[in-house]
Amino acid sequence: MGATSRARTLTHAVTETAYSLEFLERMARILVHSGHSPRQLVREFRGICSALKEPKHRWDPSQLAYFADLPEIIALWHADPQYLDNRGRPIALALRGRGPSLSTLIERVLPGEDPTRVTRSLMRTQGVRRRGRQYVPTDRYFSYPGGSGHVHGLTALLGMLRTVERNVSGSKKFAILERTALNPNFPVSALPAFHRRLKSQAAHVLWGLDGDMRRQEAKNLPGARVRLGVGIFAFEEPVSHPRGGPRSRVRGRQSGRVMRKRGP
């Protein structure tokens, strides 16, 4: 193994350790700040890990930013005037060539990456499809399949942990948005329709926020730059079947929407 290969291996190992360590550190600090015993957490985590098998494929942290930034290619394709026709629709792009191309678009988002490799990733995620010798986006959004879906989920989870820790243990002056709408007595039969409405509304909100972030990015403002993300997600607790039928009150108060917030 040459010096370059050894350096890459060492960097990969350090990055992998740093990435998992950040997850564990932030989660531990949040729990301890909320009153949990560090010693008890060590015992519980050791018991959890002892019941798990070693993964068949090791985690590659270098893929985190790569897969997290793939949607930005599609977003730019739908937003930048040079990639739109006179009706505001994305134009078909050749991989390479004079004028606008998929390679130049990829270079803006993932500089230094192989355009052919990125295009294959976009094809696998069904973000783009072939039209003759050119490519077109399938939609403004796409889903992450298989292992890359875990990368997307980890990106969102780490972002949540960073925000929660910042708001729980930091000064209120530096808190950022964290809002939750919770209903403790939602009918299970109404979940599918609710999730369809939420998906539609969230897509509209996120597209507008993404456009705002791109406009700010394009400004020639001095100073440092930071990766900024906004996430919308739903969560469900395990289904319970209390005796006596559906509950009308929760702990002595009328059930209904509960709004919780931290941050400004």
Backbone bond lengths (Angstrom), bond angles and torsions (degrees), N, CA, C in turn:
res aa  C-N    CA-C-N  psi(-1)  N-CA   C-N-CA  omega(-1)  CA-C   N-CA-C  phi
1 M - - - 1.473 - - 1.523 109.10 -
2 G 1.338 118.05 127.04 1.451 122.20 -179.32 1.514 111.75 -77.29
3 A 1.348 114.71 174.63 1.466 120.00 -178.04 1.518 111.34 -62.69
4 T 1.350 116.60 -39.86 1.466 119.94 -179.53 1.517 111.19 -64.13
5 S 1.364 116.05 -43.65 1.459 120.03 -179.83 1.521 111.02 -64.39
6 R 1.351 116.10 -41.28 1.465 118.99 178.34 1.524 110.91 -63.44
7 A 1.326 116.65 -39.24 1.464 120.23 179.50 1.521 110.76 -64.25
8 R 1.337 115.95 -41.71 1.464 119.34 179.51 1.528 110.42 -64.04
9 T 1.350 116.19 -43.42 1.458 120.15 -179.68 1.518 110.96 -61.86
10 L 1.337 116.79 -44.19 1.458 121.31 179.69 1.522 110.76 -64.17
11 T 1.338 116.99 -44.53 1.462 120.72 179.56 1.519 110.93 -61.37
12 H 1.360 115.78 -41.99 1.459 120.18 179.77 1.521 110.61 -62.21
13 A 1.350 116.91 -43.81 1.463 120.27 -179.03 1.517 111.41 -64.43
14 V 1.340 116.80 -43.52 1.461 120.75 179.09 1.521 111.00 -63.21
15 T 1.344 116.28 -43.20 1.459 120.02 -179.07 1.517 111.08 -64.71
16 E 1.356 116.26 -41.65 1.455 120.30 179.70 1.520 111.05 -61.74
17 T 1.346 116.52 -43.89 1.449 120.81 179.09 1.524 111.19 -65.33
18 A 1.331 116.62 -43.48 1.461 120.28 -179.14 1.519 111.16 -62.94
19 Y 1.331 116.75 -36.79 1.459 120.50 -177.35 1.523 111.07 -67.55
20 S 1.341 116.98 -51.00 1.464 120.02 179.91 1.520 110.55 -65.99
21 L 1.346 116.49 -34.83 1.460 120.01 179.81 1.523 111.31 -64.34
22 E 1.323 117.78 -37.38 1.460 119.61 178.74 1.526 111.01 -63.49
23 F 1.346 116.78 -41.68 1.468 120.00 176.32 1.529 110.39 -56.71
24 L 1.332 116.37 -51.88 1.457 121.01 -174.70 1.526 111.40 -67.32
25 E 1.328 116.96 -41.45 1.463 120.15 -179.58 1.520 111.68 -62.35
26 R 1.323 115.96 -46.56 1.466 118.91 -177.74 1.527 111.29 -66.50
27 M 1.334 117.20 -43.16 1.455 119.59 178.46 1.529 110.82 -63.09
28 A 1.343 116.99 -42.60 1.466 119.93 179.97 1.524 111.29 -63.56
29 R 1.341 116.77 -43.48 1.470 119.10 -178.89 1.525 111.36 -64.93
30 I 1.317 116.91 -37.67 1.466 120.12 177.62 1.521 110.58 -63.04
31 L 1.343 116.98 -46.01 1.464 120.86 -178.52 1.522 111.63 -67.03
32 V 1.333 117.56 -44.32 1.458 120.65 -179.84 1.526 110.41 -65.23
33 H 1.332 116.19 -40.50 1.472 119.63 177.70 1.529 110.77 -62.31
34 S 1.347 116.22 -26.60 1.469 120.57 179.98 1.524 112.24 -89.36
35 G 1.343 117.85 2.10 1.460 120.59 174.26 1.509 116.26 109.59
36 H 1.336 119.27 4.72 1.461 121.22 179.55 1.526 110.49 -82.40
37 S 1.326 115.94 145.47 1.459 121.94 -179.42 1.531 110.57 -77.28
38 P 1.341 118.85 128.36 1.465 120.29 176.78 1.521 112.63 -59.45
39 R 1.334 117.54 -38.60 1.466 119.68 179.85 1.521 111.42 -65.54
40 Q 1.307 116.65 -40.17 1.456 120.05 178.18 1.528 110.65 -65.71
41 L 1.330 116.72 -38.54 1.462 120.31 178.27 1.526 111.16 -63.06
42 V 1.336 117.22 -39.22 1.467 120.82 178.10 1.523 110.08 -60.74
43 R 1.341 117.32 -46.48 1.471 120.69 -179.93 1.523 111.16 -62.97
44 E 1.335 116.32 -42.56 1.457 119.41 -178.11 1.525 111.71 -67.39
45 F 1.338 116.55 -40.96 1.462 119.69 -178.58 1.524 110.94 -69.76
46 R 1.333 116.73 -36.43 1.460 119.71 176.93 1.528 109.94 -63.08
47 G 1.329 117.21 -41.38 1.459 120.45 178.87 1.519 112.25 -65.27
48 I 1.340 116.63 -39.33 1.466 120.61 179.15 1.521 110.38 -64.73
49 C 1.327 117.10 -47.82 1.466 121.11 -176.79 1.523 111.68 -67.69
50 S 1.326 117.68 -32.42 1.467 120.27 -178.52 1.526 111.72 -65.92
51 A 1.324 117.32 -21.42 1.462 120.79 -179.72 1.532 112.95 -91.61
52 L 1.337 117.15 -0.97 1.458 121.26 -177.84 1.525 111.22 -102.27
53 K 1.325 115.86 148.29 1.460 121.59 178.04 1.532 109.44 -90.64
54 E 1.315 115.96 155.40 1.453 120.98 176.18 1.538 109.11 -65.94
55 P 1.343 118.80 138.99 1.471 120.71 -179.34 1.528 111.22 -69.22
56 K 1.324 116.06 151.17 1.459 120.97 178.42 1.524 111.06 -70.74
57 H 1.323 116.46 -32.12 1.466 120.66 -179.36 1.517 108.64 -124.80
58 R 1.325 116.83 130.69 1.452 121.37 179.46 1.519 110.78 -71.06
59 W 1.314 114.96 150.65 1.458 122.14 179.54 1.518 110.48 -71.44
60 D 1.326 116.50 132.46 1.463 121.92 178.03 1.522 108.58 -108.94
61 P 1.331 119.39 99.26 1.469 121.32 -175.96 1.511 113.60 -66.61
62 S 1.342 117.46 -17.94 1.461 119.07 178.94 1.520 112.04 -66.37
63 Q 1.340 116.59 -18.17 1.456 120.41 -179.43 1.527 112.92 -81.00
64 L 1.326 116.62 -10.55 1.464 119.90 -174.17 1.518 111.99 -60.74
65 A 1.357 116.56 -57.93 1.462 119.45 -178.65 1.523 110.77 -67.38
66 Y 1.340 116.68 -34.31 1.470 120.42 -178.60 1.529 110.54 -58.67
67 F 1.329 117.33 -55.63 1.461 120.02 -177.65 1.527 111.94 -72.97
68 A 1.337 116.97 -30.54 1.464 119.54 179.00 1.522 111.41 -66.17
69 D 1.345 117.41 -28.99 1.461 120.77 -176.22 1.529 113.90 -94.02
70 L 1.326 118.13 -6.36 1.466 119.61 178.29 1.534 112.75 -56.16
71 P 1.343 119.31 -42.06 1.472 118.54 179.84 1.521 113.50 -60.79
72 E 1.340 117.89 -26.26 1.459 120.13 -179.18 1.529 110.85 -65.53
73 I 1.326 117.48 -29.57 1.464 120.37 175.87 1.520 110.06 -62.02
74 I 1.325 115.80 -45.76 1.466 120.48 179.68 1.523 110.83 -66.65
75 A 1.337 116.37 -39.70 1.463 120.16 -179.79 1.526 111.16 -62.47
76 L 1.337 117.44 -44.42 1.466 120.80 178.58 1.520 111.31 -64.49
77 W 1.297 115.88 -37.71 1.468 120.96 179.70 1.529 110.84 -60.41
78 H 1.324 116.47 -33.84 1.465 121.56 -179.87 1.523 113.30 -88.07
79 A 1.338 117.28 -9.63 1.464 119.15 -171.37 1.519 114.48 -118.92
80 D 1.330 118.52 -33.71 1.460 121.33 -175.82 1.529 110.09 -76.66
81 P 1.334 119.07 123.96 1.467 121.87 -176.95 1.526 114.65 -54.36
82 Q 1.339 117.97 -31.28 1.464 118.96 -177.89 1.527 112.68 -71.22
83 Y 1.340 116.36 -11.90 1.465 119.92 178.03 1.529 111.72 -109.98
84 L 1.336 116.97 15.21 1.466 121.76 -178.47 1.525 110.83 -119.35
85 D 1.346 115.59 151.15 1.462 119.48 174.81 1.519 109.36 -86.56
86 N 1.343 116.80 -173.08 1.470 119.68 -175.87 1.525 112.52 -72.21
87 R 1.330 117.74 -6.53 1.458 121.24 175.07 1.525 112.12 -102.89
88 G 1.317 115.86 5.66 1.452 119.68 179.43 1.509 114.74 80.65
89 R 1.337 117.24 16.42 1.459 121.31 -179.92 1.531 109.92 -100.61
90 P 1.350 118.06 147.55 1.475 120.31 -179.85 1.533 111.28 -61.26
91 I 1.314 116.24 136.18 1.460 120.81 178.62 1.522 109.59 -86.57
92 A 1.326 116.39 157.28 1.461 121.41 174.41 1.531 108.69 -72.25
93 L 1.333 116.38 139.28 1.459 121.81 -176.68 1.518 110.90 -123.91
94 A 1.326 115.05 137.07 1.461 119.97 168.68 1.522 108.66 -77.08
95 L 1.304 116.68 157.23 1.463 119.07 179.20 1.519 110.73 -62.29
96 R 1.331 116.82 -43.51 1.465 121.83 177.75 1.516 109.46 -138.06
97 G 1.317 115.81 160.07 1.452 119.99 177.79 1.508 111.34 148.78
98 R 1.332 115.64 177.50 1.456 120.13 176.99 1.521 110.14 -71.48
99 G 1.314 115.16 150.29 1.454 119.12 179.81 1.522 111.53 76.00
100 P 1.334 117.64 -163.84 1.465 120.75 -179.60 1.530 111.29 -59.92
101 S 1.303 116.21 134.07 1.459 121.51 178.11 1.517 108.58 -144.94
102 L 1.313 115.54 163.83 1.459 119.50 178.56 1.522 110.69 -65.61
103 S 1.318 117.20 -33.16 1.472 120.41 178.81 1.523 111.76 -63.15
104 T 1.337 117.82 -43.85 1.465 120.15 179.64 1.523 110.75 -67.28
105 L 1.323 116.88 -34.23 1.456 120.36 177.39 1.523 110.49 -67.06
106 I 1.320 116.73 -44.24 1.467 120.99 178.51 1.524 110.55 -62.82
107 E 1.330 117.57 -40.02 1.460 121.51 -178.55 1.524 111.46 -61.64
108 R 1.318 117.98 -32.19 1.464 121.05 179.20 1.524 111.52 -67.08
109 V 1.322 116.38 -34.77 1.466 120.64 -175.80 1.526 111.94 -94.23
110 L 1.324 116.38 -42.92 1.464 121.82 -177.31 1.522 109.64 -125.18
111 P 1.326 117.64 71.05 1.471 120.00 -177.53 1.528 111.75 -60.70
112 G 1.318 114.93 134.97 1.451 120.24 178.63 1.510 114.90 90.90
113 E 1.337 117.89 -13.06 1.462 120.70 178.37 1.531 110.48 -78.98
114 D 1.318 116.45 152.30 1.462 122.07 177.87 1.528 109.32 -72.47
115 P 1.349 119.42 116.44 1.462 120.91 -177.84 1.524 113.41 -57.69
116 T 1.331 117.01 -35.30 1.469 119.55 179.44 1.522 110.75 -64.62
117 R 1.331 116.15 -42.88 1.473 120.40 178.75 1.518 110.91 -64.96
118 V 1.334 117.26 -43.15 1.462 120.43 179.92 1.532 110.12 -64.78
119 T 1.323 116.67 -38.76 1.465 119.91 179.14 1.520 110.79 -63.54
120 R 1.327 116.71 -39.95 1.471 119.08 176.63 1.522 110.76 -62.73
121 S 1.339 116.66 -39.05 1.464 119.45 177.02 1.522 111.19 -62.88
122 L 1.327 116.46 -41.54 1.465 120.34 178.36 1.526 111.38 -65.15
123 M 1.322 116.59 -34.04 1.458 120.27 177.10 1.532 110.46 -68.76
124 R 1.341 116.55 -42.70 1.469 120.07 -179.20 1.521 111.60 -64.90
125 T 1.324 116.85 -35.02 1.462 120.68 178.49 1.524 112.52 -84.52
126 Q 1.334 115.71 2.64 1.466 121.94 -179.63 1.517 111.93 60.37
127 G 1.347 114.60 29.18 1.459 119.05 175.51 1.515 112.04 -80.19
128 V 1.347 116.76 -28.27 1.460 121.97 176.88 1.524 108.96 -134.87
129 R 1.337 115.62 161.64 1.463 121.66 175.12 1.519 108.74 -140.19
130 R 1.313 115.15 159.04 1.451 120.40 -179.97 1.522 110.73 -78.82
131 R 1.333 114.83 142.87 1.464 121.59 169.30 1.530 105.27 -133.91
132 G 1.325 115.37 92.43 1.456 119.50 -172.07 1.512 110.11 66.78
133 R 1.323 117.57 -123.03 1.456 121.81 177.82 1.522 111.94 -96.49
134 Q 1.316 116.36 7.36 1.461 120.35 -178.86 1.531 110.26 -115.47
135 Y 1.339 114.23 176.77 1.465 121.19 -178.16 1.524 109.01 -127.87
136 V 1.323 114.66 145.87 1.463 121.18 175.11 1.527 108.73 -135.02
137 P 1.328 118.30 148.17 1.472 119.77 176.42 1.525 110.31 -72.57
138 T 1.317 116.72 144.50 1.463 120.40 179.45 1.526 111.88 -80.12
139 D 1.323 116.63 -28.57 1.467 120.72 -179.37 1.522 107.52 -168.41
140 R 1.315 116.75 178.84 1.460 119.89 175.54 1.519 111.56 -73.14
141 Y 1.320 117.30 -20.93 1.452 122.45 -175.97 1.516 109.22 -130.33
142 F 1.317 116.20 159.74 1.458 120.05 173.18 1.518 109.58 -148.84
143 S 1.321 115.24 161.98 1.459 121.48 -177.50 1.518 110.04 -100.99
144 Y 1.318 114.93 146.30 1.464 120.32 177.19 1.528 108.86 -88.28
145 P 1.331 118.84 121.05 1.458 120.09 178.32 1.520 111.59 -90.12
146 G 1.334 116.10 157.72 1.456 122.19 168.84 1.517 113.96 53.04
147 G 1.344 115.11 -136.81 1.458 121.59 -176.05 1.507 113.47 -62.74
148 S 1.334 118.24 -32.79 1.460 119.89 179.84 1.520 111.06 -66.39
149 G 1.334 116.92 -24.10 1.462 120.00 175.49 1.511 111.55 -65.10
150 H 1.339 116.85 -34.46 1.455 120.65 176.25 1.524 110.67 -65.12
151 V 1.327 116.66 -37.44 1.462 120.69 178.50 1.524 109.80 -61.39
152 H 1.326 116.34 -45.47 1.459 120.66 178.77 1.530 110.76 -61.10
153 G 1.348 116.40 -43.75 1.452 119.76 179.87 1.517 112.62 -64.75
154 L 1.338 116.69 -39.01 1.458 120.19 178.61 1.516 111.80 -65.94
155 T 1.334 116.36 -36.44 1.465 119.98 177.34 1.523 110.49 -61.05
156 A 1.334 116.02 -46.29 1.462 120.40 179.49 1.524 111.12 -65.56
157 L 1.351 116.42 -41.89 1.463 119.97 -178.59 1.521 111.42 -63.92
158 L 1.320 117.18 -43.88 1.459 119.93 179.40 1.528 110.71 -63.72
159 G 1.324 116.60 -38.42 1.458 119.67 176.29 1.515 111.90 -61.75
160 M 1.331 117.48 -41.45 1.466 121.40 178.02 1.522 110.72 -62.54
161 L 1.340 116.47 -44.79 1.459 120.00 -179.20 1.523 111.13 -62.08
162 R 1.316 117.38 -40.99 1.459 120.67 179.36 1.526 110.86 -62.40
163 T 1.341 116.38 -42.49 1.461 119.89 -179.38 1.522 111.65 -68.54
164 V 1.350 116.60 -44.94 1.461 120.05 -179.05 1.523 110.69 -62.37
165 E 1.337 117.50 -45.77 1.466 119.58 179.87 1.521 111.16 -63.10
166 R 1.316 116.25 -41.55 1.466 120.23 179.51 1.525 110.52 -60.55
167 N 1.328 117.14 -41.72 1.458 120.52 -176.13 1.522 112.76 -79.90
168 V 1.347 116.61 -31.37 1.465 120.05 -177.98 1.518 111.34 -77.09
169 S 1.341 116.73 -45.08 1.459 119.96 -171.83 1.524 114.24 -104.60
170 G 1.327 117.77 -9.95 1.451 119.99 -177.13 1.514 112.90 -97.27
171 S 1.300 114.74 -175.83 1.464 120.68 179.17 1.529 109.66 -76.02
172 K 1.330 116.37 142.87 1.456 120.09 177.64 1.523 111.76 -60.91
173 K 1.310 115.69 -24.73 1.465 120.31 179.96 1.523 111.28 -62.11
174 F 1.339 116.72 -31.30 1.463 121.24 -176.66 1.529 112.65 -106.83
175 A 1.331 117.54 11.45 1.461 120.69 178.60 1.526 110.16 -69.53
176 I 1.339 115.93 149.03 1.466 121.20 177.08 1.527 109.19 -121.91
177 L 1.310 115.38 172.79 1.461 121.62 -169.65 1.525 112.95 -57.21
178 E 1.331 114.65 131.23 1.461 122.23 173.27 1.524 106.81 -153.74
179 R 1.312 117.30 104.53 1.459 122.24 -175.49 1.520 110.17 -126.82
180 T 1.335 115.73 145.76 1.466 121.20 178.16 1.517 109.51 -139.99
181 A 1.335 116.58 133.36 1.464 122.35 170.21 1.520 107.08 -109.59
182 L 1.344 117.54 120.65 1.461 121.92 -173.41 1.518 110.73 -127.04
183 N 1.324 116.31 129.52 1.455 121.86 173.47 1.522 108.41 -117.21
184 P 1.340 117.89 119.34 1.472 120.30 -174.59 1.520 114.63 -81.63
185 N 1.336 118.92 -1.21 1.469 120.43 -172.82 1.525 110.85 -141.52
186 F 1.324 117.21 47.23 1.467 121.86 -175.35 1.527 110.25 -84.23
187 P 1.339 118.95 132.95 1.472 120.74 179.92 1.529 111.99 -68.50
188 V 1.318 116.28 130.32 1.460 121.50 -178.86 1.523 111.17 -61.20
189 S 1.328 116.52 -34.90 1.468 120.14 -178.20 1.527 112.61 -65.11
190 A 1.338 117.15 -21.65 1.465 121.08 -178.88 1.526 112.73 -91.94
191 L 1.341 117.46 -1.75 1.459 120.36 -176.75 1.530 113.80 -62.09
192 P 1.349 119.59 -47.64 1.471 118.55 -177.47 1.526 113.51 -56.36
193 A 1.330 117.10 -45.46 1.460 120.21 -179.13 1.528 110.69 -66.83
194 F 1.333 116.49 -38.82 1.467 119.52 179.07 1.519 111.01 -62.80
195 H 1.328 116.51 -45.14 1.466 119.78 -178.97 1.523 111.55 -64.62
196 R 1.326 117.72 -33.71 1.474 119.93 176.47 1.525 110.51 -64.98
197 R 1.326 117.06 -44.26 1.468 120.29 178.76 1.522 110.97 -64.89
198 L 1.323 115.91 -43.23 1.468 119.86 -179.86 1.516 110.88 -61.20
199 K 1.329 117.17 -43.43 1.464 121.09 -179.28 1.520 111.00 -60.28
200 S 1.331 116.82 -42.01 1.458 121.02 -179.37 1.530 111.07 -67.33
201 Q 1.327 116.52 -45.93 1.461 120.35 -178.42 1.532 111.25 -67.98
202 A 1.328 116.68 -39.94 1.459 119.97 -179.65 1.520 111.09 -65.01
203 A 1.345 116.49 -39.13 1.459 119.68 179.29 1.525 110.72 -60.43
204 H 1.324 116.78 -41.25 1.467 120.91 179.40 1.529 110.83 -65.21
205 V 1.324 117.08 -45.39 1.465 121.04 -178.70 1.526 110.72 -64.99
206 L 1.340 117.28 -46.31 1.463 120.96 -176.59 1.527 111.59 -66.37
207 W 1.328 116.59 -35.98 1.469 118.67 178.92 1.530 110.67 -63.96
208 G 1.326 116.35 -40.20 1.460 119.58 177.73 1.520 112.20 -65.94
209 L 1.332 116.99 -41.92 1.459 120.73 179.00 1.529 111.25 -67.43
210 D 1.324 116.81 -37.11 1.456 120.59 178.36 1.529 110.41 -62.94
211 G 1.324 116.22 -40.70 1.459 119.94 176.71 1.514 112.12 -63.27
212 D 1.329 117.21 -39.68 1.465 121.09 178.06 1.525 110.14 -63.48
213 M 1.337 117.30 -42.87 1.469 120.02 179.31 1.524 111.43 -64.33
214 R 1.335 117.72 -38.30 1.465 120.31 178.91 1.522 111.31 -65.73
215 R 1.333 116.80 -38.02 1.468 119.82 178.79 1.525 110.79 -65.06
216 Q 1.325 116.77 -40.47 1.461 119.59 177.96 1.527 110.86 -67.68
217 E 1.337 116.27 -37.73 1.463 120.57 178.93 1.523 111.58 -60.95
218 A 1.344 115.89 -36.78 1.459 120.35 -176.10 1.523 112.96 -73.64
219 K 1.321 117.75 -17.07 1.456 120.20 179.87 1.524 110.34 -72.00
220 N 1.305 115.99 142.02 1.468 121.07 -179.23 1.531 109.44 -86.46
221 L 1.320 115.33 68.37 1.460 120.80 -177.71 1.523 109.97 -92.65
222 P 1.322 118.04 140.84 1.478 120.50 179.51 1.525 110.83 -75.09
223 G 1.333 115.58 164.98 1.452 120.60 174.90 1.522 113.53 100.96
224 A 1.330 114.50 -177.00 1.463 121.39 -176.61 1.516 111.35 -72.55
225 R 1.326 115.35 163.72 1.470 123.17 176.99 1.530 108.14 -120.58
226 V 1.332 116.35 153.97 1.455 121.05 -177.16 1.528 108.87 -141.03
227 R 1.320 116.74 150.43 1.469 120.98 172.62 1.525 107.80 -78.08
228 L 1.319 116.82 120.48 1.466 122.77 -178.14 1.520 109.43 -116.15
229 G 1.303 116.67 134.42 1.457 120.51 179.16 1.511 111.45 -136.15
230 V 1.316 116.16 150.87 1.462 123.78 174.14 1.522 107.22 -128.61
231 G 1.306 117.32 125.89 1.456 120.68 -178.59 1.523 112.15 -122.23
232 I 1.321 116.55 145.45 1.466 122.57 173.58 1.527 106.58 -126.22
233 F 1.307 117.38 126.20 1.461 119.79 -179.34 1.521 109.63 -144.97
234 A 1.322 115.55 156.20 1.461 121.77 174.81 1.523 108.63 -110.43
235 F 1.316 117.24 154.49 1.458 120.19 174.80 1.518 109.01 -140.68
236 E 1.322 116.03 148.35 1.455 122.93 179.02 1.526 108.75 -126.77
237 E 1.320 116.07 136.09 1.453 120.14 172.87 1.530 108.90 -83.80
238 P 1.333 117.80 162.20 1.469 119.35 178.54 1.524 111.35 -56.04
239 V 1.322 115.62 143.19 1.465 120.79 -179.14 1.523 109.64 -68.79
240 S 1.320 116.16 131.98 1.464 121.40 177.36 1.517 109.23 -118.10
241 H 1.314 116.14 150.35 1.465 122.30 -179.93 1.521 108.59 -124.35
242 P 1.325 117.35 81.76 1.470 119.99 -177.66 1.521 111.66 -67.15
243 R 1.323 114.99 149.16 1.466 119.78 177.76 1.522 110.05 -67.71
244 G 1.319 114.77 148.01 1.451 119.47 177.93 1.508 114.16 87.25
245 G 1.350 117.49 11.47 1.460 119.87 176.74 1.498 112.34 86.20
246 P 1.341 116.59 -172.33 1.473 121.44 -177.18 1.517 111.08 -59.96
247 R 1.306 115.77 139.18 1.455 120.54 -179.76 1.520 109.77 -82.50
248 S 1.303 116.30 143.41 1.459 120.50 178.46 1.516 110.80 -106.13
249 R 1.349 114.72 -16.62 1.457 117.56 178.81 1.526 109.07 -134.85
250 V 1.301 116.08 150.50 1.452 121.74 179.67 1.523 108.81 -121.45
251 R 1.355 114.34 111.88 1.465 119.69 178.27 1.532 112.20 52.39
252 G 1.331 114.88 46.30 1.447 118.97 172.57 1.506 115.77 81.89
253 R 1.331 118.97 4.06 1.460 119.44 177.52 1.512 108.62 -129.31
254 Q 1.311 116.27 158.69 1.451 120.06 -179.28 1.520 109.79 -66.50
255 S 1.344 115.24 134.57 1.460 119.31 179.60 1.511 109.24 -74.69
256 G 1.316 115.00 161.83 1.461 120.17 -179.60 1.507 109.88 154.71
257 R 1.281 116.18 -162.74 1.455 119.54 -175.46 1.518 110.91 -71.24
258 V 1.322 115.55 135.53 1.453 122.09 176.58 1.511 107.49 -120.02
259 M 1.302 117.65 122.38 1.457 121.51 179.16 1.520 109.07 -101.46
260 R 1.319 115.70 127.39 1.460 120.91 176.77 1.513 107.68 -123.19
261 K 1.304 115.83 145.57 1.459 117.87 -179.94 1.511 111.13 -150.64
262 R 1.317 113.52 150.67 1.450 122.47 165.11 1.505 106.72 -135.21
263 G 1.284 116.26 160.59 1.448 118.57 179.96 1.506 110.68 85.71
264 P 1.330 116.24 -177.71 1.444 121.24 -175.23 1.518 111.97 -70.60
